[in-house]
């Protein structure tokens, strides 16, 4: 029988807290997921997303989600955010993977899934490029360094194209203008002064983006649907 490797300080810390908790409690379940983090990040991502969205950490004596993750779960905030964002991305965009996660060996790396989320949100890639990146990441199950290299090569090629760069900046400005216009609806004193010029700017950006996009490109509609 192979000898078990010694437990880390983080594992011992988590198990010590678990011994003081009701096994049926939410807090116990999160810590149990954290203990199995390496074998099932999806489970931990789901649990941490709930902890953050429902502010459960406050019930357990922590002032912030970051404080809870650092002191109790023993993971840094950037890792916790990547885990929750990656899980949320799978739930929204790839739900079939969540239902088949027991069959997947290995699971897609949470850093890779978070990279796919970034690629889709930032709209740096064409639809064809994103599909190719997704295939490498999820269907071929390539390593995170491999997927990251492919992503960097794709974005570098886009950045070297002045027209593609202009389109990307237009779309980014369009998204920002939409968010600002939506926020102004709750600020009557500012809306009266700035809503009209902002609407004018929004229309100009829409025209600019439509003029720059090649025929048949649905990225503008996708951007509108995401706001």
N, C-alpha and C positions, 0 to 999 in steps of 0.2 A: 504494500500500500504506500503510495507516494507521501512524503512528508509535507505537511501543510506549511506554507510560508508564514512567517510571523505577521501579525496584524499591525497595521499602521497606527499611529497616534490618533489619526482622524477616525478610524474604524473603532478603536477603543473608546474614544470620546462619545461617539454616536451610540454605541452599545450601552454605555453607562447611563445615558439619558433614557434610552429605551426601557431599561430595567425599572425605571420609576414611573412609567406611563402605562395606561390601559391599552392593551394590544388592539382594541377595537376603535381607538381614538384616531382622529385625522392626523394629529401630530406624530403619533407612533408610525402611521402608514407612510408619511413623508420620509421619516428617518430610515425606515426599512428600505424604501426605494433608494435613498442616498447610499445606503450600505451596499446595494447591488448596482450602483451607478455604472460600473464598467461593463456589466453584462446587459443592462437594460436602461439606457439613458432616456428612452421614450417614456417609460413609466415615471422617472424622476421629473422629466420636463412637464408632463401632465400635472403632477402633484404640485410642483413649484408654481406653475401658471395659476392654479387655483389659490394657492397661498397668497400670491401677489395680487390677483384680481379681487379677492375677498378680504384682503388685509388680515388674514388669520394670524400672522406673526404678532399682531398687537395683543391678541388673546393670550399669547405665550410669553409676554413680557419684553418684546422687542419693539423699538421705536420705528424701525424701517425694515424693508425687505432685504436691503444690503446687510444690515446688522444681523438679521436672522441667518442669512446664508453663510456669512463669514464665521459667526460664533457657534452656531448650532450644527448646520449641515457641513460646514468646513469647506465651502467652495467660494471662490471670489465672485463678485457681482458680474463681471463680464462673462464668466462661464455660465452663471445662472441665467443671464439674459439670453445667451445663445441657446441654451437648453429650452427655455420657454418659447422663444421665437421659432426655433426649429420645430418643436412639437406643434405649435399653432399653425405653422406653414403646412405641415403634413395633414393636420386635421382639416384645413381649408382647401388645399390644393391636391393632396395625394391621400385621401381617406382610405383608399384600397390598401395602401401599404400598412396602415394601422391595423386593419383587420387581418392582415397576413403576417404581422410582425413575428409570430412564433415560428413561421416557416423560413424567415430570412436568416441566412447565415453567410456572411455577417450582416448585422444591422447597418444601414447607412450611417456614416459618421455624422454626429450632430453638427459639427463644423461645416461639413459639406452641405447639409440641408440648409443651414443658415446662409451659406454662400448662394445657394439657389434662390432663397428668399430675397437676398440683396440684389441679385442679378435681375429678378423680375421687377422689383420695386423701383430700382434706379433706371430701368429701361435703357441700359447701356447696350444691350444686345438686340439684334433682330430676332424675329420669331424663330427663324431657322437656326441661328446660333444658340438660342436658349434651349431649343429641342435637342441639339447636339450635346450641350452641356448636361442637360437632364439625363440623356441616355448614358453618358459616361458615368454620371454620379449614381443613378438609381438602377438602371437596367444592367449595366456592366459591372456595377459595384466596385469601381476603381477606388484607389486610396485617395485620401484628402489631398495630399501633395500633388497628385496627378490632376485632380479636378481643379485645384487652385491654379496650377500652371496653365491649364487650358483656359481658364477664366481670364487670367492676366494677359495671355496672348490675344484673346479676343478683344478685350477692352483696349489694349495697346493699339491694335489695328484700327479700332473705331476712333480713338483719340487722334490718330495720325491723319484722319480724313476730315478736312475742314467742314464739309457739308454735314457729315454725321455729327461732328462736335457742335455745330450750330443747332441742329435739330435737338440734340440732347439738352442744350441750355434752354432752348425755347420751351421744351416740355417741362423742364424743372421749374422755370418761371411761371408757366401756366398752372402747374400744381400749387405753387406757393400763392399765386393770386387767388385761386379758388378757395384755399384755406383761409386766407385773410378776409375775403369777402364774406365767407360763412361766419367768421368770428365777429365781424362788424354788425351782423344782424342783432347781436345781443348788446350792442353799445350804441344806443340811439343818438347820443350827442356827437359821436364820431361818424356814425353812418351818414348823417345828414351832410357832413362836409366832404367825406371821402368816397362814399359809395359810387357816385356817378363817375368820377374819373377812374376809379378802379374797374368799373364795368367796361369803360371804354378801353382800358389797357387789356382787359381780359379778351375782348373781341379782337384787338389787334394781334395778341399772341395766338389766338385761335387761327386767324388768317395766316399768320406767319408760319405756324406749324403745319397747316394744311398745304401751304404753298411749297414747303420744304419736303414733305413726305412724298414718297413715290406712290403712284396709283395703286390702289388696292391695299395700302397699309392701314391696318385697323388699330394702330397704336393710340391714336387720338381718342377713339371710342373707348378703348380699354382704360385710358387715363381718366376719362369722364366718369366711367362706371366705378372707378376705384375711390372717387372722392366722396 
